[in-house]
Amino acid sequence: MDSITQGVLGAAAAQMILGGKEQLGRRAWLYGCVGGVAPDLDIFIRSASDPMVALEYHRHFTHSIFFIPLGGTLAALPWALRPVHRAKALAIIAATTAGYATHALLDAFTSYGTMMLWPLSRIRVAWNWIAIVDLGYTLPLIVGVILAARRRSRWPALAALVACNLYLGLCGIQRARALAAQERLIAARGHTASRVEVFPTLLNHVTWRSLYVADGVVFADKVRVPWLAEGRAIPGSQVRLLEAAEAPAAVREDPRTRAALELFVWFSDGWLAEDPVDVGAIGDLRYAVQPGEVASMWKIRLDPAAATPVVFERTAGARNLDAAKVWATLFEDGGGRR
């Protein structure tokens, strides 16, 4: 999720546990907030010469459940090491650790992928329930954290946590309804799908991006599941699924481009295709500006003969989102290109 949401979730968790008048009082939110955003400090792990380093290490070891005790303790050090806070050092560590512990779990409900089980597993956990930004989840937390801090009480934080998790449960129900609408679409087309998934779109849980594979082709469609109406699919676009073994021989034979391609397959959970309008670009199909399009929001270029053999870039559409495009994505029944 976005850093604001991670921060207020961590703050609410710390307030619920240690926000009483006899414990950390009004400052509990601060410690929990720092712990809640601390795992995303991994965004600073990057390389000027290799763009794949940032993709590999974001949501990596700092997001592992096994890293929580260490991560929470490190987040507390700016206060816990100061003599003025020595009497409450353990409580501060508990607050930052509570905030830290919420981070990876919430990230796992999104589509990006989170290495919760590192070092035991390199699986990128992604349950695809909620978008990376969703105000329906975030706003109750903001209100609860503010009220809990002002009143020096844990109860507003607890109420906010209940409300946001009920909302998350609603997102799960909506995902199930989107999958049902996708199943009806597949049956109507007479396809036999070898793989299916739906992905939430920004700011809502009504419009979803449907992807499924049939005979080596990925079909991308827009699925809408209004609360009080049956879910429906809006036909979109299709593209050939890219398997690593089908990449050009020059890419597979060069150690740099082969490693980059293998990492991108792992990062995208195998949802890859060559961009239909941008020759030579390989896109991550999980994310697109419009749910029914096959042009990805980000892609890589692999050219062993180039001075920079691996290039990561975002599409112009992803960089230039405006209110009209967001409205069309969420509420209009337009599809992608056939």
Residue pairs with C-beta under 8 A, 6 or more apart in sequence:
1 9
1 106
1 107
1 110
1 130
1 132
1 133
1 134
1 137
2 132
2 133
2 138
3 37
3 40
4 138
5 106
5 133
5 134
5 137
5 138
5 141
6 36
6 37
6 39
6 40
6 102
6 103
6 106
6 107
7 33
7 36
7 37
8 33
8 36
8 138
8 141
8 142
8 145
9 36
9 99
9 102
9 103
9 106
9 141
9 164
10 32
10 33
10 34
10 35
10 36
10 37
10 98
10 99
10 100
10 102
10 103
11 28
11 29
11 30
11 32
11 33
11 36
11 99
11 141
11 145
11 157
12 29
12 32
12 141
12 144
12 145
12 148
12 157
12 160
12 161
13 32
13 36
13 98
13 99
13 101
13 102
13 157
13 161
14 24
14 28
14 29
14 31
14 32
14 33
14 35
14 95
14 96
14 98
14 99
15 28
15 29
15 32
15 144
15 145
15 148
15 149
15 154
15 156
15 157
16 154
16 157
16 158
16 161
17 28
17 94
17 95
17 98
17 154
18 24
18 28
18 91
18 94
18 95
18 98
19 25
19 28
19 29
19 148
19 149
19 152
19 153
19 154
19 157
20 152
20 153
20 154
21 152
21 153
23 91
24 31
24 88
24 91
24 92
24 95
25 152
26 149
26 150
26 152
28 95
28 148
28 149
29 145
29 148
29 149
31 75
31 76
31 79
31 92
31 95
31 96
31 99
32 95
32 96
32 98
32 99
33 99
34 75
34 76
34 78
34 96
34 99
35 71
35 72
35 75
35 76
35 95
35 96
35 97
35 98
35 99
35 100
35 101
35 103
36 99
36 100
36 102
36 103
37 103
38 62
38 71
38 72
38 74
38 75
38 96
38 99
38 100
38 103
39 59
39 62
39 63
39 67
39 71
39 100
39 103
39 104
40 58
40 62
40 103
41 62
42 57
42 58
42 59
42 60
42 61
42 62
42 63
43 54
43 58
45 53
45 54
45 57
45 58
45 60
46 53
46 54
46 57
47 53
47 54
50 310
51 300
51 310
51 311
51 312
52 259
52 260
52 263
52 264
52 300
52 310
52 312
54 312
55 263
55 264
55 267
55 312
56 263
56 267
59 104
59 107
59 112
59 113
59 114
59 115
59 124
60 115
60 118
61 67
61 115
61 118
61 119
62 71
63 103
63 104
63 107
63 114
63 115
63 116
63 118
64 104
64 115
64 116
64 117
64 118
64 119
65 101
65 104
65 116
65 117
66 117
66 118
66 119
66 120
67 118
68 97
68 100
68 101
68 104
69 97
71 97
71 100
72 93
72 96
72 97
72 98
72 99
72 100
72 101
73 80
73 93
73 96
73 97
75 96
75 97
75 99
75 100
76 89
76 92
76 93
76 95
76 96
76 97
79 85
79 89
79 92
80 86
80 89
80 92
80 93
85 92
104 114
104 116
105 116
107 114
108 114
108 116
108 125
108 126
108 127
109 127
109 128
109 129
109 130
109 168
109 171
110 126
110 127
110 128
110 129
110 130
110 131
110 132
110 200
111 126
111 128
111 131
111 132
111 199
111 200
111 286
111 287
112 124
112 126
112 132
113 124
113 125
113 126
113 267
113 269
114 124
114 125
114 126
115 121
115 122
115 123
115 124
115 125
116 125
117 123
117 125
122 266
124 266
124 267
124 269
126 269
128 175
128 197
128 198
128 199
128 200
129 168
129 171
129 172
129 175
129 200
130 137
130 168
130 171
130 200
130 205
131 200
131 201
131 202
131 203
131 204
131 205
132 202
133 202
133 203
134 171
134 200
134 202
134 203
134 204
134 205
135 203
136 167
136 204
136 205
137 164
137 167
137 168
137 171
138 164
140 160
140 163
140 164
140 167
141 160
141 161
141 164
143 156
143 160
144 156
144 157
144 158
144 159
144 160
144 161
144 163
145 156
145 157
145 160
147 153
147 156
148 154
148 155
148 156
148 157
148 160
170 205
171 200
171 205
174 205
174 206
174 208
174 225
175 198
175 200
175 205
175 208
177 225
177 231
178 198
178 208
178 210
178 223
178 225
178 231
179 196
179 198
180 231
181 210
181 223
181 224
181 225
181 230
181 231
181 232
181 233
182 196
182 198
182 210
182 212
182 221
182 223
182 233
183 196
184 233
185 210
185 221
185 223
185 233
185 235
186 193
186 196
186 212
186 214
189 219
191 212
191 214
191 215
191 219
192 214
193 212
193 213
193 214
194 213
194 214
195 212
195 213
196 210
196 211
196 212
196 213
197 210
197 211
197 212
197 271
198 208
198 209
198 210
198 211
198 223
199 208
199 209
199 211
199 286
199 287
200 208
200 209
201 207
201 208
201 209
201 291
201 329
201 330
202 326
202 329
202 330
203 326
203 330
204 330
206 224
206 225
206 226
206 227
206 330
207 222
207 223
207 224
207 291
207 329
207 330
207 331
208 222
208 223
208 224
208 225
208 291
209 220
209 221
209 222
209 223
209 286
209 288
209 291
209 292
210 219
210 220
210 221
210 222
210 223
210 233
210 236
210 291
211 218
211 219
211 220
211 271
211 285
211 286
212 218
212 219
213 219
213 241
216 240
216 241
217 238
217 239
217 240
217 241
218 238
218 239
218 240
218 241
218 271
218 273
218 285
218 294
219 236
219 237
219 238
220 236
220 237
220 238
220 239
220 285
220 288
220 291
220 292
220 293
220 294
220 336
221 233
221 234
221 235
221 236
221 291
221 292
221 335
222 233
222 234
222 236
222 290
222 291
222 292
222 333
222 334
222 335
222 336
223 231
223 232
223 233
223 234
223 291
224 231
224 232
224 233
224 234
224 333
225 231
234 292
234 333
234 334
234 335
235 292
235 335
235 338
236 290
236 291
236 292
236 293
236 294
236 335
236 336
236 337
237 276
237 292
237 293
237 294
237 335
237 336
237 337
237 338
238 294
239 273
239 274
239 276
239 285
239 294
240 273
240 274
241 272
241 273
242 272
242 273
242 274
242 282
244 252
244 261
244 262
244 265
245 252
247 261
247 302
250 257
250 304
250 305
251 257
251 258
251 261
251 302
251 304
252 258
252 261
253 304
254 304
254 309
256 304
256 309
256 310
257 302
257 303
257 304
257 309
257 310
260 300
260 302
260 309
260 310
261 282
261 300
261 302
264 272
264 282
264 284
264 300
265 272
267 284
268 284
268 285
268 286
269 286
271 284
271 285
271 286
272 282
272 283
272 284
272 285
273 282
273 283
273 285
273 294
273 296
274 280
274 281
274 282
274 283
275 281
275 282
275 283
275 295
275 296
275 299
276 294
276 295
277 295
278 295
278 299
280 301
280 302
280 303
281 299
281 300
281 301
281 313
282 299
282 300
282 301
282 302
283 294
283 295
283 296
283 297
283 298
283 299
284 296
284 297
284 298
284 299
285 294
285 296
287 296
287 297
287 298
287 318
288 294
288 295
288 296
288 297
288 336
289 295
289 297
289 315
289 317
289 318
289 321
289 325
289 329
290 325
290 328
290 329
290 334
290 336
291 329
291 336
292 334
292 335
292 336
293 336
293 337
294 336
295 315
295 317
296 315
297 314
297 315
297 317
297 318
298 312
298 313
298 314
298 315
298 318
299 312
299 313
299 315
300 310
300 311
300 312
300 313
301 310
301 311
301 313
302 309
302 310
303 309
317 325
328 334
